Amino acid sequence: MADNNTVTLHWFLPTYGDSRAIMAGGHGTDPHIGERKADLHYLTQLALAAEANGFESVLTPTGQWCEDAWLTTAALIGRTTRLKFLVALRPGLVSPTIIAQQAQTFQDLSHNRLLVNVVVGGEDHEQRAFGDHLNKQQRYARADEVLTITNHLLTNPDPIDFNGQYLTVEGAQLKSRPQVAPPIYFGGSSKPGIDVAAKHADVYLTWGEPPQKVSEKITRVQAQADQEGRELGYGIRLHVIARETSEEAWAVAERLLADLDPDTVARIQAGLARSQSEGQRRMTELHNQGGQFTTGATARDLEIAPNLWTGVGLVRGGAGTALVGSYEEVAERIAEYRHIGLEHFVLSGYPHLEETYHVGEGVVPALQRLGIDVTNHDRRSTSQNNAVPFVPATR
């Protein structure tokens, strides 16, 4: 685990397209394909911008409306030099031996730039579209088996025979193992999700809830990890609207909110209310299933904690909160989350290309002025003599 003064920032690769508006999709919502097409030219621009701004990796999603995460990121290996790829996969849709082969090949071709985001799948109806007819509880049990097999293949030279409830392999073995087994990033707020994460994850990811709720969740996850004899890293998935001044940032949030139609919000929230995901339930509770949004509502009406805005979740399933504020305010909130144990921050914004620079050129120096080191950024890029150590506020 990194020391208390270091954070690692990751970005997001919108393989369904990009937009200047909040994009709907996920967990029962209708898809919104972005105005900026997710072709190789644009995704290359995004990857290079993330690399130039010092992000550790780009999270690449999986789902019906996304380009394939493995193929997309493989196409970007040769167009980047340092950037890592946090590739989302759904365990159980393909053989665990094939998953291990893909990971080993990716590591070889990219010189160890693969990270893996395990997405068990929160909705039965979407899984059935992929030919998967297990329920949520069964999917977590199967994920446990998949990760047990793939971990062996990636770290152990001996063949594996495995006879589980969902998977059976005989004599499974890779021709060679990667120099570095890709770290596993795993989210899940339900008990089965936390149980599997505690057993297999290197980094546990949560969506953006207020610090107290996140702290309570980390305590539960670490207690389960302790039973497994494991120590995890922790991360959070957030959108971000950061500008030179707080007024500028909230003006952007106001514009995003003004673009939303109340009928659309109501329809999408009705779909999200049927979600089987515990994490999604926690997200929609933050804004009372859209109940805090009415015609004439202001962005500040959806601020549920200092600089934590729930407007994104009105139409977007999954990660539905954003940090909104000046570069200094956003840095302070990141520092606050770091203080409670989070070290990985998977960020995104609309549109994703422009927002990388607001974070890299604005938020990162503000973090350094608080005395926080940022992975892939030279400490000498700001005067450490003038750093003011972050002290969390008492509320």
C-alpha positions, 0 to 999 in steps of 0.5 A: 500500500502506498504511504499516506502522502501518495495518490495514484490517479486513473482516467476513463476511456469512454468506448461508447463515445464522448459528449459535452453532456452527461451520458446515460447508460448502464444498470437498466438505463437507455444507452446514450451514444456520444456525439464524439464517436469512439473511433481509434483516432479519438481514443488515441487522443484520449490515451495520449492526453491521459499519458501526458497528464500523468494518469496511471491507467485508463479504465476501459469499460465492458457492456453491450454498448461499449467497444470490446475492452481487450481489442480496444486497449490492445490497439492502443498499446503501440500508440502509447509508451507508459500508460497502463490499461485497466481492462474490465472483464466479466468472469465466466463469459469465456474460459478462465484459461483464455482469460489468462492467455489474454492477460499473459499476451497483453503483458508481454506485448505492452511490457506489463501495462495491464490492470484488470477490473473484474465486473461480475455483472449487476443485472440479470437481463444484461447478462442474459444478452451475453448468454449468461443465465446465472443469478447474481449470487451464482455469478459471484460464486463463479467469479471466485472459481474463475479468479482462482484458476486464472491466478494459478495460471498467471503465477504458478508453472504447474498445470492445474486441475480444477473441479468446481460447481461452475467450472472444470479444467484439466491440465490447464497451463500457460506456455509462459507466465508474465513477468508481472501478474496483472493486479486485480481491481474489484468492486462490489457492495453486497456481502458476496461481492465483498467476500470475493473481493477480500479473497482475490482483489489487489485493489477494492473499488467503491463508487463515490459516496460521502467520506463517512460512508466510504470509510464504513465500507472500507472497514467492512471490506478490510475486516473480511480481508483480515479473515483471508489474511490479506491486505488490500489497496483501496480506490474510488470511482468519481467524475470531476468538474474542476476549474480555476474557481469554484464559481466556474466549476459550479457553472459547468454543473449548472449547464449539465443539469439544465440539459436534463429533461425531468421526464427523462430523469424520471424514466431512467430513475424508474429503470435504476430502481429495478437494479439488482446492484447493491452499489447502484441502490446506494448511488440512487439513494444519494439523490433520493432516486431523482426526487431532488431534481425538479424543473428549476433545481440548481446544481447546489441542490444536489450537493450531498457533501462538500463538493460532492455532486449527485447530478451525474447519477440522475441519468447515468447508471453506475458511478453517479457522483462528481467532485465539483469545485476549484482546483484547490477544493477538488484537491482537498476532497481527494486528500480527505478521501486519501486520509481515510485510506483511499489511494487510487482515484479513477476519474472522468469528466465530460468531455473526457479529452478536455477534462484530463488537462483540468486535472493534470494542469490544475488539480495535480499541482493543488495536491502537491501544494497540500504536500501530497505526492502524485504518482508519475509526477515529479515532486519538483514540479511544484515548490515543496517548501511552500506545501501546506500539509492537508488537515482533514476538517472536523464535521 
